[in-house]
Amino acid sequence: MTRLLSSTASGESLAPVGASSWNVAGVNYDNSAVKFWSVLLDEVVEDFHGADGFTVEGACDDLLVPDMLDTARLFSEELASLEDDDEMDDTMQELTQELELIGPPPIVRASVTSGLRTVCSRELPEEVIDAELLPVFLVWPLEWAGLSEYGWNRHQVNGQFTASDSARGLTYTVRFSLDNHHVREGLFHRKLAVWFERKALATA
């Protein structure tokens, strides 16, 4: 899978990154969130030796809600709300005008950490994630950790989970802390700090 933090330039690891699926608490997941988070976890291990975590942050204008776990239904409902072609055309025209005025969605930034030290910090590719999509990815660690939805938007949310990738024989033990900073009405700055270990799956 494509790297998000690094490239495969000379001197860097050529090891593949990213899982096709994860098993968390006995449930298999093969969605885009698995691919996104597993790529970041693998990159830290493969390309930043000695690093033990990373942060992902951006400005978001949505509350974190369980509906974001079902992106297919979320987007299909939005499309269904557009009753005809004329309404779709009007919506696209409004969106184009809005983008011209305020520009594209804000970027998402990630930093690789080793203890308290930042060893790399860069913008994530806009074609993969931007601030509008960030909440859709943030809800998944909260879900995997089994945290109540009623606490997802608190100022600080802590959790942990274990995920296994049987296809590659790997297991990930992940701890995280999500900071939800309310900037102003309808706008939050969200920062997810992740610490983890990746090990080979134990064999019987």
N, C-alpha and C positions, 0 to 999 in steps of 0.2 A: 504493500500500500504506500501511497505517497507520503513523504515526510512533511511535517508541519513546522518543525523548529529548525531543521538542519537540511543539508543536501547530501548527496553521496559523492562529494568532491574528494580529491585525493587526501588520504590521511584519515578519512572518516569511515565508520563501519558500513559495510555493504549488507549487513544482516537485514532480512525483511522485518517489517514492523507492522503491528496491528493484528487483531484477532478477527476471525470471521464470526465467532460466537463466543459468548461467555455463559457459564453456569453460575448463578448466584442463588444461594439458599435452595438448591434443587430445581430451579427454573432456568430454562435455556432462553437466552436473548440473542438476537442476531440483527439488531437495528443499527441505525447510523450512530447512535450514542456509544454503543460498544466499540465500533470502529474508531470513532473520534478519540475516546478516552484511552483505549488500548494503544493507539498509535503514539500518543503523548507519553504514556508510561514506558513503552518500549524504547522510544527515542532517548529518553533520559538515561536508560540503562545502556543502550548500545553506543550512543554518540557523545555522552557527557560523563565519562568515567569519574566516579567519586561523588557524583550528584545523588541526592536522595529524595528530591521532590520538585514540585513546580507550582506556579500560580497561574491562574487564568482570570482576567478581569475585563470589565467593560461597563458602559452606561446602558441601562435597560429601562424601558418604560412600561414593563408588564410586571404584575404580581406573579409569583411562581405558584401555579395551580396544577392539580392532577390532570386536567384536560390536556396539558402539554405533553403528557406521556403518550398520547395517541395522536401523532402528528397527521396521519392520513385522514382521520375523522375531522381533526381541527381544520385542515385546509379544505376538505370537501364541503364542510359546513359554510366556510367563507365563500367558496365558489357557488354553492347552492343559493346563497343569499342574493346573488346577482341573477335576477329573474330572466333577463333577455340580453341579446347582443348589444342593444343600445345602451343598457345599463353597464355592461362590461366595457364598452367603448368609453363611456363617461368616466368610469372608474380609472381606466388606464390613462386617460387624459389628465385627470386630477392628480394621479400618482406622478406622471411626468412633470407636471407643473410644480408639484411639491418638491421633487428631487432637484429641479432647477433652482428653487428658492433656498432649500436647506442643505442640498447636497446628499450624497449617499449615506446609508446608516454608518454610525461610528464604528471604528475598527475594534477588534478584540486583541489584547496584548497578553503574551505569555512570557513568563520568566522561569528559568531553571535555577534551582537552589541547591546548595550544598551546606547543610547546617543553616547558619544565619547569613551566608554569603550568596549573592546572586552571581551566577557564572555566565548567564546568557539572558538577554531580554530582547524580544522582537514582536512585531505585529504578525498575527496569524493570517494566512491567505484569505482574502475577501471572498474568493470563490468557494471556500469551504465553510467559513463562519463569519458573521458580522454581529453587531450588537443586537439586532432584531432576532437572530437565531440563538443567541447565547442562552436565554432562559430555557429553550427547548432542550439544550444539552445539560444545563445545570440541574434540572429536576431529577435526572436519572441517578446520580449519586445519592440524592436524598431518598429516592425510592428504594434503591438497592440496600441502603442502610436501615430501612424499615422505620424511618422517622415519620411521625404524624404530620399530615399536610397542614395542620393548624399552626405548626411552628416553622414552616419553610421560609417565611418572610421576617422572622425575628432578626434583631440586629446581628446576632451571631448564632450560627447553627453548626454543631459538631456531630460527626458520625464516623462510622467505619463499616467496611464490608470486605468479604473475601470473594474473589471471582476466579474460576478455573477455566482454562482454555485446553480442553482435552485433545484437540487436533494437534497442538504444538507441545503438549505436555508441560504446561506452565500454570502456576497459580500466583495470584496477586493478592496481597494483603494491603488494603488501602485505608488510610485515615485522612480525614479532611476537616477543614474549618471554612465555612462560608460566611463572609461578612456582607451584610446588606445595609449599605449606607444610604439613607433617604436624603437625596440632594434637594429636591423640591417636589411640589405636587406632581405625582405621576412619573417621577424620574428617580431611579436608584443607581448607585454605583455598586456593582456586585463583584466580589473578589473571592475566588475559591483557591485555597491553599491545600495542596495535596502532598502527603508523605506516604511512601509505600515500600514494600519489598516484593521482588519477583523471584520465585524459586521454581525449580523443577517439581512437577507433581510427584508425590510419593507413589511408588509402585508396590503392588501387593507381593 
